[in-house]
């Protein structure tokens, strides 16, 4: 069972995050939500739950007025024009563990969503506050981007703010600018076929988007770029976050320390006694194996990406 609304709100209070709460009837669309909170100062959000052909999942959280073109976004992730589609309804229950109409960045609190990539609208950062459902669409909470970042950091998710309306060129000499945000792991649902039928729902969770391309030509991605596109697409974090080896090690040690401290509890001491150290060691090994593999992959992909850019700069300088 996933995190409940009450548990999430309690967690926000424990993190000393300021938020206001508005309870209202269940709503399934941004328009319906606006009738209850639209008079308040802040930005309404629309949230898309997407998947690619390799069963990697994404949550795109945008301001209600932002135009999200899935074809362009797919190109920017290095997935080709048709690489993104709406995630199937069963994935809401299996991966995010929320019902229809309840997808928001807060859904990533559940461990089953640890490999889901999150893209946030950079427009949120300029707003006094932003409106989101706290895992239940009978309530709306308002908080600012800084406090949203604080929550995401507390669950191990680094916030990434993106200009979702940008349409940068993609080609041989211009790699996809968001390729490092592609998850490193696939999530295959029980009994899920390779080709799923997307859910066609227009609400705060699968909001209306434009499928019309806005200027990325079919010639932009050439076969000669396939190799580096594939390598870049395995990362889940910002290249700048993993370009510094010292920062990479520091981040991993911080995760390890936090995990060790979280396991030293009175209950574990009573349960394991003298074998507490061994129990904690085994638990840490199991929990960090996937995490370290993911971080190492990101570091490798960042090094490859920077090498690619260095090569391009070198070619440009040659007479």
PASEBA-1860 file (N, C-alpha, C; in nm, 3 decimals):
! residues 319
1> XXXXXXXX> 0.085/-0.120/0.000/0.000/0.000/0.000/0.088/0.124/0.000 ~ 0.052/0.221/-0.083/0.132/0.341/-0.092/0.107/0.438/0.021 ~ 0.183/0.544/0.022/0.170/0.649/0.122/0.031/0.713/0.111 ~ -0.031/0.743/0.225/-0.163/0.806/0.224/-0.151/0.958/0.230 ~ -0.262/1.025/0.204/-0.263/1.171/0.213/-0.223/1.217/0.352 ~ -0.278/1.152/0.454/-0.248/1.192/0.592/-0.099/1.173/0.624 ~ -0.041/1.062/0.576/0.101/1.037/0.601/0.188/1.141/0.530 ~ 0.148/1.177/0.408/0.224/1.277/0.333/0.220/1.412/0.404
9> XXXXXXXX> 0.103/1.455/0.446/0.090/1.584/0.512/0.168/1.586/0.643 ~ 0.168/1.473/0.714/0.247/1.463/0.837/0.395/1.476/0.806 ~ 0.437/1.414/0.697/0.578/1.422/0.658/0.618/1.565/0.624 ~ 0.531/1.637/0.556/0.561/1.776/0.523/0.575/1.860/0.650 ~ 0.491/1.833/0.748/0.500/1.906/0.875/0.630/1.873/0.948 ~ 0.670/1.746/0.943/0.795/1.705/1.007/0.915/1.772/0.941 ~ 0.904/1.797/0.811/1.012/1.865/0.738/1.006/2.017/0.755 ~ 0.908/2.062/0.831/0.886/2.205/0.856/0.863/2.281/0.725
17> XXXXXXXX> 0.784/2.218/0.640/0.747/2.279/0.513/0.614/2.353/0.530 ~ 0.614/2.478/0.492/0.492/2.560/0.501/0.401/2.530/0.382 ~ 0.275/2.499/0.412/0.178/2.478/0.306/0.039/2.512/0.358 ~ -0.048/2.546/0.267/-0.188/2.567/0.302/-0.270/2.456/0.237 ~ -0.381/2.420/0.300/-0.461/2.307/0.253/-0.605/2.351/0.226 ~ -0.656/2.310/0.112/-0.795/2.337/0.076/-0.863/2.204/0.044 ~ -0.964/2.170/0.122/-1.041/2.049/0.093/-1.160/2.085/0.004 ~ -1.195/1.993/-0.087/-1.302/2.020/-0.183/-1.354/1.887/-0.236
25> XXXXXXXX> -1.461/1.888/-0.312/-1.508/1.762/-0.373/-1.402/1.706/-0.467 ~ -1.412/1.578/-0.495/-1.319/1.512/-0.588/-1.325/1.581/-0.724 ~ -1.208/1.613/-0.779/-1.199/1.676/-0.911/-1.108/1.593/-1.001 ~ -1.139/1.592/-1.129/-1.061/1.514/-1.225/-0.993/1.599/-1.331 ~ -1.020/1.728/-1.332/-0.961/1.815/-1.433/-0.907/1.941/-1.367 ~ -0.815/2.007/-1.439/-0.762/2.134/-1.390/-0.874/2.237/-1.381 ~ -0.965/2.234/-1.479/-1.076/2.329/-1.480/-1.164/2.312/-1.356 ~ -1.191/2.187/-1.319/-1.274/2.161/-1.201/-1.202/2.203/-1.074
33> XXXXXXXX> -1.072/2.179/-1.069/-0.994/2.219/-0.953/-0.991/2.371/-0.939 ~ -0.985/2.441/-1.052/-0.978/2.587/-1.052/-1.102/2.650/-0.989 ~ -1.217/2.581/-0.997/-1.339/2.634/-0.938/-1.329/2.645/-0.786 ~ -1.239/2.565/-0.727/-1.227/2.563/-0.581/-1.105/2.640/-0.531 ~ -0.999/2.647/-0.611/-0.878/2.715/-0.564/-0.829/2.822/-0.660 ~ -0.897/2.837/-0.773/-0.852/2.932/-0.874/-0.853/3.076/-0.827 ~ -0.934/3.106/-0.725/-0.939/3.243/-0.675/-0.820/3.277/-0.586 ~ -0.743/3.174/-0.548/-0.626/3.195/-0.463/-0.505/3.230/-0.548
41> XXXXXXXX> -0.410/3.299/-0.489/-0.289/3.339/-0.562/-0.195/3.219/-0.574 ~ -0.162/3.181/-0.694/-0.073/3.068/-0.715/-0.094/3.006/-0.852 ~ -0.013/2.905/-0.884/-0.017/2.841/-1.016/-0.077/2.701/-1.006 ~ -0.181/2.678/-1.085/-0.236/2.544/-1.096/-0.140/2.457/-1.177 ~ -0.142/2.327/-1.150/-0.051/2.237/-1.221/-0.126/2.128/-1.295 ~ -0.068/2.084/-1.406/-0.115/1.965/-1.476/0.000/1.866/-1.475 ~ -0.032/1.740/-1.454/0.072/1.639/-1.433/0.051/1.521/-1.525 ~ 0.155/1.489/-1.601/0.149/1.381/-1.698/0.230/1.261/-1.650
49> XXXXXXXX> 0.173/1.143/-1.661/0.245/1.019/-1.629/0.272/0.949/-1.762 ~ 0.400/0.943/-1.800/0.439/0.896/-1.932/0.529/0.774/-1.925 ~ 0.539/0.705/-2.037/0.634/0.594/-2.049/0.696/0.597/-2.187 ~ 0.814/0.534/-2.200/0.875/0.520/-2.331/0.869/0.375/-2.376 ~ 0.925/0.347/-2.491/0.914/0.213/-2.549/0.991/0.107/-2.470 ~ 1.083/0.152/-2.385/1.161/0.058/-2.305/1.107/0.045/-2.162 ~ 0.982/0.086/-2.145/0.913/0.074/-2.015/0.982/0.154/-1.906 ~ 1.028/0.272/-1.940/1.081/0.366/-1.841/0.975/0.475/-1.823
57> XXXXXXXX> 0.956/0.516/-1.699/0.844/0.603/-1.667/0.890/0.744/-1.628 ~ 0.801/0.840/-1.655/0.830/0.981/-1.632/0.706/1.050/-1.574 ~ 0.727/1.142/-1.482/0.622/1.234/-1.440/0.665/1.373/-1.487 ~ 0.580/1.437/-1.565/0.606/1.573/-1.610/0.505/1.662/-1.540 ~ 0.555/1.751/-1.458/0.468/1.840/-1.380/0.484/1.982/-1.435 ~ 0.376/2.033/-1.494/0.382/2.163/-1.561/0.275/2.257/-1.509 ~ 0.298/2.387/-1.527/0.195/2.484/-1.499/0.079/2.462/-1.596 ~ -0.042/2.490/-1.551/-0.160/2.462/-1.633/-0.154/2.531/-1.768
65> XXXXXXXX> -0.092/2.649/-1.775/-0.087/2.725/-1.900/0.029/2.685/-1.991 ~ 0.117/2.597/-1.945/0.233/2.557/-2.025/0.192/2.456/-2.132 ~ 0.237/2.478/-2.255/0.211/2.385/-2.364/0.320/2.278/-2.367 ~ 0.281/2.154/-2.347/0.377/2.043/-2.348/0.358/1.962/-2.476 ~ 0.456/1.968/-2.563/0.452/1.894/-2.690/0.530/1.763/-2.670 ~ 0.460/1.652/-2.667/0.525/1.524/-2.640/0.626/1.485/-2.747 ~ 0.603/1.524/-2.872/0.698/1.490/-2.978/0.830/1.562/-2.956 ~ 0.820/1.689/-2.923/0.941/1.767/-2.899/1.012/1.718/-2.772
73> XXXXXXXX> 0.935/1.693/-2.666/0.994/1.645/-2.542/1.064/1.511/-2.563 ~ 1.003/1.425/-2.642/1.062/1.296/-2.672/1.196/1.312/-2.745 ~ 1.201/1.404/-2.841/1.327/1.433/-2.911/1.433/1.484/-2.816 ~ 1.393/1.572/-2.724/1.490/1.631/-2.631/1.545/1.529/-2.532 ~ 1.470/1.421/-2.510/1.516/1.313/-2.423/1.600/1.211/-2.499 ~ 1.608/1.227/-2.631/1.684/1.133/-2.712/1.607/1.007/-2.745 ~ 1.472/1.014/-2.742/1.389/0.895/-2.763/1.327/0.891/-2.901 ~ 1.357/0.990/-2.985/1.292/0.998/-3.115/1.156/1.065/-3.102
81> XXXXXXXX> 1.091/1.092/-3.212/0.965/1.166/-3.210/0.852/1.091/-3.140 ~ 0.846/0.960/-3.156/0.735/0.884/-3.099/0.772/0.805/-2.976 ~ 0.873/0.850/-2.906/0.924/0.770/-2.793/0.842/0.778/-2.667 ~ 0.759/0.881/-2.652/0.681/0.899/-2.530/0.532/0.878/-2.558 ~ 0.466/0.819/-2.462/0.321/0.803/-2.469/0.264/0.808/-2.328 ~ 0.134/0.818/-2.315/0.074/0.817/-2.183/0.090/0.678/-2.122 ~ 0.121/0.672/-1.995/0.139/0.543/-1.927/0.005/0.473/-1.913 ~ 0.003/0.341/-1.913/-0.123/0.267/-1.897/-0.179/0.285/-1.757
89> XXXXXXXX> -0.308/0.271/-1.744/-0.375/0.295/-1.617/-0.324/0.204/-1.505 ~ -0.290/0.080/-1.541/-0.242/-0.011/-1.436/-0.111/0.035/-1.374 ~ -0.034/0.114/-1.448/0.093/0.165/-1.395/0.070/0.264/-1.282 ~ -0.044/0.332/-1.283/-0.074/0.424/-1.173/-0.078/0.349/-1.041 ~ -0.143/0.231/-1.044/-0.155/0.151/-0.922/-0.026/0.079/-0.888 ~ 0.044/0.027/-0.989/0.164/-0.053/-0.964/0.287/0.031/-0.934 ~ 0.303/0.142/-1.006/0.426/0.222/-0.994/0.408/0.342/-0.901 ~ 0.311/0.426/-0.931/0.290/0.546/-0.849/0.200/0.519/-0.729
97> XXXXXXXX> 0.116/0.417/-0.739/0.024/0.379/-0.631/-0.073/0.492/-0.597 ~ -0.124/0.556/-0.701/-0.226/0.660/-0.682/-0.336/0.636/-0.785 ~ -0.459/0.682/-0.757/-0.568/0.667/-0.854/-0.562/0.775/-0.961 ~ -0.648/0.763/-1.062/-0.657/0.862/-1.168/-0.685/1.000/-1.109 ~ -0.619/1.099/-1.165/-0.640/1.236/-1.120/-0.553/1.277/-1.004 ~ -0.463/1.189/-0.959/-0.383/1.218/-0.839/-0.233/1.219/-0.864 ~ -0.192/1.217/-0.990/-0.049/1.221/-1.022/0.006/1.360/-0.996 ~ 0.107/1.368/-0.912/0.181/1.492/-0.885/0.322/1.451/-0.845
105> XXXXXXXX> 0.415/1.545/-0.827/0.549/1.507/-0.780/0.546/1.433/-0.646 ~ 0.441/1.452/-0.567/0.434/1.385/-0.437/0.418/1.234/-0.451 ~ 0.369/1.185/-0.565/0.351/1.042/-0.586/0.484/0.968/-0.587 ~ 0.595/1.041/-0.605/0.726/0.977/-0.607/0.774/0.941/-0.467 ~ 0.694/0.969/-0.365/0.729/0.934/-0.228/0.732/0.782/-0.210 ~ 0.656/0.711/-0.292/0.649/0.566/-0.279/0.774/0.498/-0.336 ~ 0.821/0.397/-0.267/0.944/0.329/-0.309/0.930/0.267/-0.448 ~ 0.808/0.227/-0.485/0.786/0.167/-0.617/0.811/0.266/-0.730
113> XXXXXXXX> 0.819/0.394/-0.696/0.841/0.498/-0.798/0.983/0.550/-0.798 ~ 1.075/0.480/-0.734/1.212/0.532/-0.717/1.285/0.549/-0.850 ~ 1.245/0.474/-0.954/1.313/0.484/-1.084/1.236/0.571/-1.183 ~ 1.134/0.641/-1.135/1.057/0.729/-1.223/1.129/0.864/-1.231 ~ 1.146/0.914/-1.352/1.211/1.043/-1.373/1.109/1.156/-1.360 ~ 1.150/1.266/-1.297/1.061/1.380/-1.276/1.114/1.503/-1.348 ~ 1.030/1.563/-1.431/1.063/1.689/-1.498/0.966/1.796/-1.450 ~ 1.019/1.903/-1.394/0.938/2.011/-1.339/0.943/2.133/-1.430
121> XXXXXXXX> 0.831/2.199/-1.443/0.822/2.322/-1.522/0.902/2.432/-1.453 ~ 0.996/2.493/-1.524/1.076/2.598/-1.463/0.991/2.719/-1.422 ~ 0.872/2.728/-1.478/0.782/2.837/-1.443/0.740/2.835/-1.298 ~ 0.742/2.718/-1.234/0.704/2.707/-1.093/0.793/2.795/-1.005 ~ 0.918/2.809/-1.045/1.015/2.881/-0.960/0.985/3.030/-0.950 ~ 0.909/3.083/-1.044/0.878/3.225/-1.040/0.742/3.254/-0.975 ~ 0.675/3.148/-0.928/0.543/3.164/-0.869/0.551/3.177/-0.717 ~ 0.460/3.254/-0.663/0.454/3.268/-0.517/0.424/3.134/-0.452
129> XXXXXXXX> 0.336/3.056/-0.512/0.309/2.920/-0.465/0.251/2.839/-0.582 ~ 0.250/2.708/-0.566/0.201/2.617/-0.669/0.101/2.521/-0.605 ~ 0.000/2.481/-0.681/-0.106/2.395/-0.630/-0.087/2.251/-0.678 ~ -0.094/2.157/-0.585/-0.084/2.014/-0.617/-0.182/1.935/-0.529 ~ -0.227/1.822/-0.581/-0.303/1.729/-0.498/-0.205/1.649/-0.412 ~ -0.229/1.633/-0.283/-0.140/1.554/-0.197/-0.180/1.406/-0.196 ~ -0.169/1.340/-0.313/-0.200/1.198/-0.332/-0.350/1.170/-0.333 ~ -0.431/1.273/-0.320/-0.577/1.256/-0.319/-0.639/1.379/-0.383
137> XXXXXXXX> -0.730/1.358/-0.479/-0.784/1.472/-0.551/-0.910/1.531/-0.487 ~ -0.925/1.509/-0.357/-1.028/1.581/-0.282/-0.965/1.691/-0.197 ~ -0.837/1.715/-0.220/-0.763/1.816/-0.144/-0.658/1.880/-0.234 ~ -0.632/2.007/-0.215/-0.525/2.077/-0.285/-0.438/2.147/-0.182 ~ -0.307/2.134/-0.197/-0.218/2.208/-0.109/-0.136/2.306/-0.192 ~ -0.098/2.415/-0.128/-0.019/2.518/-0.195/0.113/2.533/-0.121 ~ 0.222/2.533/-0.196/0.356/2.553/-0.140/0.444/2.613/-0.247 ~ 0.558/2.669/-0.207/0.647/2.728/-0.307/0.747/2.625/-0.358
145> XXXXXXXX> 0.817/2.662/-0.464/0.910/2.569/-0.529/1.024/2.528/-0.435 ~ 1.069/2.618/-0.350/1.178/2.585/-0.258/1.137/2.473/-0.164 ~ 1.014/2.479/-0.113/0.967/2.374/-0.022/0.939/2.244/-0.096 ~ 0.895/2.254/-0.222/0.879/2.133/-0.302/1.015/2.066/-0.320 ~ 1.119/2.146/-0.347/1.255/2.093/-0.360/1.299/2.024/-0.231 ~ 1.264/2.084/-0.118/1.301/2.028/0.012/1.239/1.892/0.031 ~ 1.112/1.879/-0.007/1.046/1.749/0.002/1.112/1.646/-0.090 ~ 1.135/1.685/-0.215/1.194/1.592/-0.311/1.332/1.546/-0.265
153> XXXXXXXX> 1.411/1.636/-0.210/1.545/1.599/-0.160/1.533/1.500/-0.045 ~ 1.428/1.514/0.036/1.410/1.425/0.151/1.380/1.282/0.109 ~ 1.330/1.261/-0.014/1.302/1.126/-0.062/1.406/1.082/-0.165 ~ 1.516/1.158/-0.174/1.625/1.119/-0.263/1.606/1.155/-0.408 ~ 1.515/1.248/-0.437/1.491/1.292/-0.574/1.549/1.431/-0.594 ~ 1.643/1.445/-0.687/1.698/1.577/-0.715/1.603/1.651/-0.809 ~ 1.559/1.772/-0.772/1.464/1.846/-0.857/1.532/1.894/-0.985 ~ 1.464/1.878/-1.098/1.514/1.927/-1.225/1.406/2.013/-1.290
161> XXXXXXXX> 1.436/2.142/-1.305/1.342/2.236/-1.365/1.379/2.256/-1.512 ~ 1.279/2.244/-1.597/1.302/2.242/-1.742/1.209/2.343/-1.810 ~ 1.260/2.408/-1.913/1.175/2.491/-1.998/1.100/2.395/-2.091 ~ 0.978/2.359/-2.053/0.904/2.257/-2.126/0.852/2.306/-2.261 ~ 0.858/2.435/-2.287/0.813/2.487/-2.415/0.929/2.512/-2.512 ~ 1.051/2.487/-2.467/1.168/2.506/-2.554/1.170/2.400/-2.663 ~ 1.232/2.432/-2.773/1.244/2.338/-2.884/1.383/2.349/-2.946 ~ 1.486/2.312/-2.870/1.623/2.324/-2.921/1.649/2.222/-3.032
169> XXXXXXXX> 1.733/2.255/-3.127/1.764/2.161/-3.235/1.838/2.039/-3.182 ~ 1.813/1.925/-3.244/1.880/1.800/-3.208/1.943/1.743/-3.334 ~ 2.069/1.713/-3.327/2.136/1.660/-3.445/2.272/1.604/-3.411 ~ 2.351/1.583/-3.513/2.482/1.521/-3.496/2.571/1.600/-3.402 ~ 2.571/1.730/-3.416/2.657/1.814/-3.333/2.583/1.876/-3.214 ~ 2.457/1.839/-3.197/2.376/1.894/-3.088/2.297/1.782/-3.022 ~ 2.356/1.717/-2.922/2.290/1.604/-2.856/2.164/1.648/-2.783 ~ 2.071/1.559/-2.758/1.947/1.592/-2.686/1.979/1.653/-2.550
177> XXXXXXXX> 1.922/1.770/-2.522/1.960/1.841/-2.400/1.906/1.778/-2.272 ~ 1.805/1.690/-2.284/1.748/1.628/-2.164/1.777/1.479/-2.155 ~ 1.872/1.431/-2.235/1.899/1.286/-2.240/1.940/1.230/-2.104 ~ 2.005/1.311/-2.022/2.051/1.260/-1.892/1.937/1.240/-1.794 ~ 1.815/1.282/-1.829/1.700/1.264/-1.741/1.624/1.135/-1.769 ~ 1.670/1.059/-1.866/1.607/0.930/-1.895/1.645/0.830/-1.785 ~ 1.549/0.760/-1.725/1.581/0.665/-1.617/1.676/0.556/-1.665 ~ 1.756/0.506/-1.572/1.852/0.402/-1.607/1.791/0.263/-1.601
185> XXXXXXXX> 1.674/0.250/-1.539/1.612/0.118/-1.522/1.471/0.116/-1.581 ~ 1.434/0.001/-1.635/1.299/-0.019/-1.684/1.212/-0.072/-1.572 ~ 1.082/-0.054/-1.586/0.985/-0.108/-1.490/0.882/-0.184/-1.571 ~ 0.886/-0.316/-1.563/0.792/-0.399/-1.637/0.681/-0.442/-1.542 ~ 0.559/-0.409/-1.577/0.445/-0.444/-1.493/0.410/-0.591/-1.510 ~ 0.358/-0.655/-1.406/0.319/-0.796/-1.414/0.220/-0.819/-1.528 ~ 0.255/-0.910/-1.620/0.165/-0.943/-1.729/0.152/-0.836/-1.834 ~ 0.238/-0.737/-1.832/0.228/-0.626/-1.929/0.293/-0.665/-2.060
193> XXXXXXXX> 0.221/-0.653/-2.174/0.281/-0.682/-2.305/0.377/-0.572/-2.343 ~ 0.455/-0.598/-2.446/0.552/-0.500/-2.492/0.485/-0.373/-2.542 ~ 0.368/-0.387/-2.603/0.298/-0.270/-2.655/0.170/-0.250/-2.574 ~ 0.160/-0.138/-2.506/0.043/-0.109/-2.425/-0.042/-0.002/-2.491 ~ -0.172/-0.008/-2.462/-0.262/0.092/-2.513/-0.265/0.209/-2.418 ~ -0.229/0.328/-2.461/-0.226/0.442/-2.369/-0.365/0.480/-2.323 ~ -0.373/0.532/-2.201/-0.500/0.579/-2.147/-0.526/0.719/-2.200 ~ -0.638/0.739/-2.262/-0.671/0.870/-2.317/-0.759/0.943/-2.217
201> XXXXXXXX> -0.699/1.012/-2.125/-0.772/1.085/-2.022/-0.720/1.227/-2.017 ~ -0.808/1.323/-2.007/-0.766/1.463/-1.995/-0.802/1.512/-1.857 ~ -0.704/1.512/-1.766/-0.728/1.559/-1.630/-0.600/1.612/-1.572 ~ -0.596/1.636/-1.444/-0.476/1.691/-1.381/-0.363/1.591/-1.384 ~ -0.393/1.465/-1.422/-0.296/1.361/-1.414/-0.252/1.317/-1.552 ~ -0.344/1.321/-1.646/-0.309/1.304/-1.787/-0.366/1.426/-1.859 ~ -0.300/1.539/-1.848/-0.354/1.665/-1.898/-0.344/1.674/-2.049 ~ -0.428/1.756/-2.112/-0.423/1.772/-2.258/-0.288/1.826/-2.302
209> XXXXXXXX> -0.233/1.766/-2.404/-0.105/1.813/-2.457/-0.115/1.823/-2.607 ~ -0.024/1.898/-2.664/-0.022/1.913/-2.809/0.065/1.805/-2.870 ~ 0.011/1.733/-2.969/0.089/1.632/-3.039/0.148/1.686/-3.168 ~ 0.128/1.814/-3.191/0.181/1.876/-3.313/0.325/1.918/-3.293 ~ 0.412/1.871/-3.380/0.552/1.909/-3.369/0.568/2.056/-3.400 ~ 0.664/2.119/-3.331/0.681/2.263/-3.351/0.819/2.297/-3.405 ~ 0.867/2.216/-3.500/0.986/2.260/-3.570/1.106/2.168/-3.568 ~ 1.096/2.050/-3.506/1.209/1.958/-3.510/1.194/1.874/-3.635
217> XXXXXXXX> 1.285/1.887/-3.728/1.270/1.819/-3.856/1.307/1.672/-3.844 ~ 1.257/1.592/-3.940/1.287/1.449/-3.941/1.434/1.424/-3.966 ~ 1.504/1.521/-4.022/1.646/1.504/-4.051/1.734/1.538/-3.931 ~ 1.672/1.582/-3.824/1.751/1.631/-3.711/1.832/1.521/-3.646 ~ 1.775/1.400/-3.635/1.846/1.290/-3.571/1.892/1.193/-3.677 ~ 2.022/1.180/-3.694/2.078/1.098/-3.800/2.129/0.966/-3.745 ~ 2.133/0.859/-3.829/2.180/0.730/-3.783/2.318/0.736/-3.719 ~ 2.402/0.826/-3.763/2.538/0.832/-3.710/2.541/0.874/-3.564
225> XXXXXXXX> 2.429/0.925/-3.513/2.427/0.970/-3.373/2.366/0.866/-3.280 ~ 2.325/0.750/-3.336/2.256/0.651/-3.254/2.336/0.605/-3.134 ~ 2.465/0.582/-3.153/2.546/0.527/-3.045/2.553/0.619/-2.925 ~ 2.589/0.748/-2.948/2.600/0.837/-2.832/2.465/0.872/-2.774 ~ 2.358/0.871/-2.857/2.224/0.897/-2.803/2.185/0.787/-2.704 ~ 2.216/0.662/-2.740/2.181/0.549/-2.653/2.257/0.556/-2.522 ~ 2.383/0.593/-2.529/2.462/0.602/-2.407/2.416/0.717/-2.318 ~ 2.385/0.829/-2.380/2.339/0.942/-2.300/2.205/0.915/-2.234
233> XXXXXXXX> 2.122/0.832/-2.298/1.987/0.813/-2.250/1.979/0.726/-2.126 ~ 2.090/0.672/-2.077/2.087/0.587/-1.959/2.093/0.663/-1.829 ~ 2.127/0.792/-1.830/2.141/0.867/-1.706/2.009/0.919/-1.655 ~ 2.001/0.957/-1.524/1.878/1.010/-1.468/1.902/1.142/-1.399 ~ 2.022/1.194/-1.406/2.048/1.317/-1.334/2.118/1.417/-1.423 ~ 2.134/1.535/-1.372/2.198/1.643/-1.448/2.346/1.616/-1.466 ~ 2.399/1.638/-1.587/2.542/1.617/-1.609/2.628/1.692/-1.510 ~ 2.588/1.815/-1.476/2.669/1.893/-1.383/2.677/1.829/-1.246
241> XXXXXXXX> 2.575/1.748/-1.210/2.573/1.687/-1.078/2.675/1.574/-1.065 ~ 2.718/1.520/-1.180/2.808/1.406/-1.175/2.937/1.430/-1.252 ~ 2.968/1.555/-1.276/3.092/1.588/-1.346/3.210/1.597/-1.250 ~ 3.183/1.607/-1.121/3.287/1.624/-1.020/3.301/1.496/-0.938 ~ 3.413/1.422/-0.949/3.430/1.297/-0.874/3.415/1.315/-0.724 ~ 3.466/1.425/-0.669/3.455/1.447/-0.525/3.310/1.463/-0.483 ~ 3.232/1.533/-0.565/3.090/1.551/-0.536/3.017/1.417/-0.547 ~ 3.055/1.337/-0.645/2.996/1.205/-0.664/3.015/1.118/-0.540
249> XXXXXXXX> 3.139/1.115/-0.489/3.170/1.035/-0.369/3.099/1.093/-0.247 ~ 3.098/1.225/-0.237/3.033/1.289/-0.123/2.884/1.256/-0.119 ~ 2.818/1.261/-0.234/2.676/1.229/-0.240/2.649/1.085/-0.197 ~ 2.734/0.994/-0.244/2.712/0.854/-0.210/2.736/0.829/-0.062 ~ 2.841/0.890/-0.005/2.867/0.873/0.137/2.755/0.932/0.222 ~ 2.699/1.041/0.173/2.587/1.103/0.247/2.467/1.010/0.249 ~ 2.438/0.946/0.135/2.328/0.851/0.129/2.354/0.733/0.223 ~ 2.479/0.686/0.225/2.513/0.573/0.311/2.498/0.610/0.458
257> XXXXXXXX> 2.550/0.726/0.496/2.542/0.770/0.635/2.398/0.784/0.681 ~ 2.315/0.841/0.595/2.174/0.860/0.629/2.105/0.725/0.650 ~ 2.140/0.630/0.564/2.080/0.497/0.576/2.124/0.427/0.703 ~ 2.253/0.438/0.737/2.304/0.376/0.861/2.231/0.433/0.981 ~ 2.221/0.565/0.988/2.156/0.629/1.102/2.009/0.590/1.112 ~ 1.944/0.574/0.997/1.802/0.539/1.000/1.777/0.398/1.051 ~ 1.880/0.312/1.043/1.865/0.173/1.087/1.899/0.152/1.234 ~ 1.968/0.248/1.295/2.004/0.235/1.437/1.887/0.284/1.522
265> XXXXXXXX> 1.793/0.196/1.542/1.675/0.229/1.620/1.666/0.136/1.741 ~ 1.589/0.178/1.838/1.572/0.096/1.959/1.512/-0.040/1.926 ~ 1.421/-0.040/1.830/1.358/-0.166/1.791/1.459/-0.262/1.729 ~ 1.547/-0.210/1.641/1.648/-0.297/1.580/1.750/-0.347/1.681 ~ 1.785/-0.261/1.779/1.879/-0.302/1.883/1.821/-0.419/1.962 ~ 1.694/-0.410/2.000/1.629/-0.518/2.075/1.617/-0.645/1.992 ~ 1.590/-0.627/1.863/1.568/-0.743/1.777/1.697/-0.818/1.744 ~ 1.805/-0.745/1.717/1.928/-0.810/1.670/2.037/-0.822/1.775
273> XXXXXXXX> 2.032/-0.741/1.879/2.131/-0.750/1.986/2.273/-0.735/1.936 ~ 2.358/-0.832/1.967/2.499/-0.825/1.929/2.520/-0.835/1.778 ~ 2.421/-0.885/1.709/2.432/-0.900/1.564/2.375/-0.779/1.489 ~ 2.357/-0.668/1.560/2.301/-0.549/1.498/2.387/-0.500/1.381 ~ 2.519/-0.498/1.403/2.610/-0.452/1.298/2.597/-0.534/1.171 ~ 2.590/-0.666/1.186/2.577/-0.754/1.070/2.443/-0.733/0.999 ~ 2.337/-0.716/1.079/2.204/-0.695/1.022/2.198/-0.565/0.942 ~ 2.256/-0.459/1.001/2.256/-0.330/0.932/2.341/-0.338/0.805
281> XXXXXXXX> 2.455/-0.406/0.815/2.544/-0.419/0.699/2.473/-0.487/0.582 ~ 2.400/-0.595/0.612/2.329/-0.668/0.507/2.218/-0.583/0.446 ~ 2.149/-0.509/0.532/2.039/-0.427/0.483/2.091/-0.314/0.395 ~ 2.201/-0.254/0.439/2.260/-0.144/0.360/2.309/-0.196/0.225 ~ 2.372/-0.313/0.227/2.421/-0.371/0.102/2.307/-0.391/0.003 ~ 2.194/-0.445/0.053/2.079/-0.470/-0.035/2.018/-0.341/-0.087 ~ 2.006/-0.240/0.001/1.941/-0.116/-0.038/2.027/-0.030/-0.130 ~ 2.160/-0.035/-0.108/2.247/0.055/-0.184/2.298/-0.004/-0.315
289> XXXXXXXX> 2.278/-0.134/-0.334/2.329/-0.197/-0.456/2.272/-0.129/-0.581 ~ 2.139/-0.116/-0.585/2.074/-0.054/-0.699/2.109/0.094/-0.709 ~ 2.111/0.162/-0.592/2.140/0.305/-0.589/2.279/0.334/-0.643 ~ 2.377/0.255/-0.599/2.514/0.279/-0.642/2.531/0.248/-0.791 ~ 2.464/0.143/-0.837/2.470/0.109/-0.979/2.415/0.225/-1.062 ~ 2.303/0.282/-1.016/2.242/0.394/-1.087/2.335/0.515/-1.089 ~ 2.395/0.548/-0.974/2.484/0.663/-0.965/2.609/0.642/-1.051 ~ 2.661/0.519/-1.050/2.781/0.491/-1.130/2.750/0.505/-1.279
297> XXXXXXXX> 2.631/0.461/-1.318/2.589/0.475/-1.457/2.579/0.621/-1.497 ~ 2.522/0.703/-1.407/2.511/0.846/-1.435/2.648/0.911/-1.449 ~ 2.742/0.870/-1.362/2.876/0.925/-1.368/2.943/0.889/-1.500 ~ 2.926/0.764/-1.540/2.984/0.717/-1.666/2.926/0.793/-1.785 ~ 2.793/0.810/-1.784/2.728/0.879/-1.895/2.766/1.026/-1.903 ~ 2.786/1.086/-1.786/2.829/1.226/-1.783/2.968/1.240/-1.843 ~ 3.057/1.147/-1.807/3.193/1.150/-1.861/3.189/1.133/-2.013 ~ 3.102/1.045/-2.060/3.091/1.024/-2.205/3.039/1.150/-2.274
305> XXXXXXXX> 2.934/1.209/-2.213/2.874/1.329/-2.271/2.975/1.443/-2.278 ~ 3.052/1.463/-2.171/3.150/1.571/-2.168/3.262/1.544/-2.270 ~ 3.297/1.415/-2.287/3.397/1.381/-2.387/3.348/1.412/-2.527 ~ 3.219/1.385/-2.549/3.159/1.416/-2.679/3.166/1.566/-2.706 ~ 3.125/1.646/-2.605/3.127/1.791/-2.622/3.269/1.844/-2.643 ~ 3.365/1.785/-2.572/3.505/1.828/-2.588/3.553/1.800/-2.730 ~ 3.510/1.684/-2.783/3.549/1.650/-2.920/3.491/1.747/-3.021 ~ 3.366/1.787/-2.997/3.301/1.883/-3.087/3.374/2.017/-3.083
313> XXXXXXX> 3.410/2.061/-2.961/3.482/2.189/-2.949/3.617/2.183/-3.018 ~ 3.685/2.066/-3.006/3.814/2.050/-3.069/3.801/2.058/-3.221 ~ 3.697/1.991/-3.275/3.676/1.994/-3.420/3.647/2.136/-3.468 ~ 3.571/2.210/-3.385/3.535/2.346/-3.424/3.656/2.439/-3.432 ~ 3.758/2.410/-3.350/3.876/2.495/-3.348/3.975/2.464/-3.458 ~ 3.959/2.346/-3.517/4.054/2.307/-3.622/4.035/2.392/-3.747 ~ 4.144/2.431/-3.809/4.134/2.516/-3.932/4.074/2.438/-4.047
END
